[in-house]
Amino acid sequence: MQRTLSIIKPDAVSRGLAGAVLAMIQDSGLTVVAMKMIHMSKAQAEGFYHVHKARPFFADLTAFMCSGPVVVSILEGDDAIARYRTLMGATNPANAEEGTIRKRYALDIEKNSVHGSDAPETAAFETAYFFSNLEIVG
């Protein structure tokens, strides 16, 4: 079993899509073992995305991620990281495959509705960033 972090981003939450995205996740066979809605501060968004600090999109990304509530969750399942990344679809929704979360719900490359960990090391950092062991039920 593997765990990964999922974030339903402010664009999707503001459009009332959290339930639809969670349904897609559960229908894919991944199990939600922790979940909460939060509204990140700028400092929290910057801490979470610290690996992108030198990139030109860092300021816009962190401003967007604290622009409204998000739903963070830990997903569990066999090969959860790869499975969730496939379900999310390409970062640019124009390149995402039909049936993926981003193809269905993303507005553009920035407002692409969801985030998912990209590697086991990233997943370990990201899940611990938002959840304590007491909050994980799986």
Residue pairs with C-beta under 8 A, 6 or more apart in sequence:
1 76
1 77
1 78
1 80
2 76
2 77
2 78
2 79
2 80
2 81
2 120
2 123
3 33
3 74
3 75
3 76
3 80
3 123
3 127
3 138
4 74
4 75
4 80
4 81
4 84
4 116
4 117
4 123
4 127
5 72
5 73
5 74
5 75
5 115
5 116
5 117
5 123
5 126
5 127
5 129
5 130
6 25
6 71
6 72
6 73
6 74
6 75
6 84
6 114
6 115
6 116
7 70
7 71
7 72
7 114
7 115
7 116
8 17
8 18
8 21
8 22
8 70
8 71
8 72
8 73
8 113
8 114
9 64
9 65
9 70
9 111
9 112
9 113
9 114
9 115
10 64
10 65
10 67
10 68
10 69
10 70
11 64
11 106
11 107
11 111
11 112
11 113
12 18
12 21
12 105
12 113
12 114
13 37
13 68
13 69
13 70
13 71
14 68
14 69
15 105
17 105
17 113
18 37
18 71
20 105
21 71
21 101
21 105
21 113
21 114
22 32
22 35
22 71
22 73
24 87
24 101
24 104
25 32
25 73
25 75
25 84
25 87
26 32
28 83
28 84
28 87
29 77
29 83
30 75
30 76
30 77
30 80
30 83
30 84
30 87
31 75
31 76
31 77
31 138
32 73
32 74
32 75
32 76
33 74
33 75
33 76
33 136
33 137
33 138
34 73
34 74
34 127
34 131
34 135
34 136
34 137
34 138
35 71
35 72
35 73
35 74
36 71
36 72
36 73
36 130
36 131
36 135
37 69
37 70
37 71
37 72
38 69
38 70
38 72
38 130
39 66
39 68
39 69
39 70
40 48
40 65
40 66
40 70
41 66
42 62
42 63
42 66
44 66
45 61
45 62
45 63
45 65
45 66
46 53
46 58
46 62
47 129
48 65
48 126
48 129
49 58
49 61
49 62
49 65
52 58
52 61
57 110
60 110
61 110
64 110
64 111
72 130
72 131
74 127
74 131
74 136
74 138
75 84
76 138
77 83
81 116
81 117
81 118
81 119
81 120
81 123
84 116
84 117
85 116
85 118
86 100
87 100
87 101
88 100
88 101
88 102
88 114
88 116
89 96
89 97
89 100
89 101
89 102
89 103
89 106
90 96
90 97
90 100
90 102
91 102
91 109
91 112
92 109
92 112
93 102
93 103
93 106
93 107
93 108
93 109
93 112
94 109
96 102
96 103
96 106
97 103
101 113
101 114
102 112
102 113
102 114
105 113
105 114
106 112
106 113
106 114
107 113
117 123
117 126
117 127
127 136
